[in-house]
């Protein structure tokens, strides 16, 4: 899980500026304007390539997919399958 967490957090922190003290894992990175639809597509592709996984349409439509901590949990689960 730590590799997944580090990859996702590093990727987001390189691309976006977060206020100091922000709990990044609780951020909805789409609704809060950190990532637009094109950025989301690229991010999904990076995750799928990095961890050799595929997200279903249903998974990508869930609100929790857009919350950093929930996304970490989902990727960790898929890597373990």
Residue pairs with C-beta under 8 A, 6 or more apart in sequence:
1 72
1 76
4 51
4 72
4 75
4 76
4 79
5 72
5 76
7 47
7 50
7 51
8 47
8 68
8 71
8 72
8 75
9 24
9 25
9 68
11 43
11 46
12 18
12 24
12 29
12 34
12 68
13 24
15 34
15 35
15 39
16 29
16 34
16 35
18 24
18 27
24 68
25 67
25 68
25 69
25 72
26 67
26 68
26 69
27 34
27 67
27 68
28 63
28 66
28 67
29 35
29 66
29 67
29 68
30 36
30 40
30 66
31 66
35 43
40 66
44 55
44 60
47 53
47 55
47 75
48 54
48 55
51 75
51 78
51 79
53 75
53 78
53 79
55 65
55 74
55 78
59 65
59 74
64 70
64 71
64 74
65 71
65 74
